[in-house]
């Protein structure tokens, strides 16, 4: 059945209009991205954006300005690097302080006379030695006491020396001095001589030169801080030394002092020592300038203090043999 003419015209017009709209939509879809992107080789505009502009000199941070924290893409601050030199290092136990190396001194004016050289802290004839006697001392004995462990025998030792009118020489480690400052003060107040026995009592032949400096200077500073001056007398821990280590301590201003006889009282009763054995060993080594090695601390196994307990007998037997007593300052002509 044929449509009326008017209805056919309306349908034809609608179809034509729909087709035109479809064509227009396709044309817009093709042209719109090109219009928004701009020419592919467009030159930069005359007015640069803030992100591409070079900062003016006044906008640059000065040398004193704080660093700008790193910022992550999310806008949060990221981790910052540390400039702390100690980060990740293991502290030295116990702490050892080495005096700073003095910087260059200003030159003196030409008209001023040069400063005289410092006198040697000990006779040059004592260099290169680890002394086992006091040379040329005559009939005297030097009683010396090492302190590196505890101070259990010190009250008795100081009481005996005072009662007998005898002065001794006390070799202190830096650790002992730092942990027993009141004992150091008592030793000095009683008129005894103090000397250097290293900071932590290691075997020196296994140390490098820098470690030797740390041990000697560290002990020196600790003993000075406790109120005594150990210079220039030094004793090697365990008696371990060689030509290199002797030269090293000499270069630091110290003369090395060993011993003539070790009482072995440090072995304690558990190690087979006794009061009589301590006194007998000193008597057997008796000679002019004898240096006797004794210890302040107690035996760690049995708690005995044989050197302190035997000291009255030791002094009486030395005196009965016609000998007097001296500190190791006799090495220095004092």
ABEGO torsion letter per residue (X at the ends): XBBBAAAAAAAAAAAAAAAAAAAAAAAAAAAAAAAAAEBAABBBBABBBAAABBBBAAABBBAABBBBBBBBAAGBBBBBBBABAABGBBBBOBBBBBBBBBBBBBBBBAABBBBBBBBBABBAAABGBBBABBBGAEBBBBBBBBBABBAAAAAAAAAAAAAAGBBBBBBBBAAAAAABAAAAAAAAAAGBBBBBAEAAGBBAAABBAAAAAAAAAAAAAAAAAAGBBAOABBBBBGGBBBAAAAAAAAAAGBBBBBBABBAGAAAEAAAGBBAAAAAAAAAAABBBGBBBBBBABBBAAAGBBAAAAAAAAAAAAAAAAGBBBBBAAAAAGX
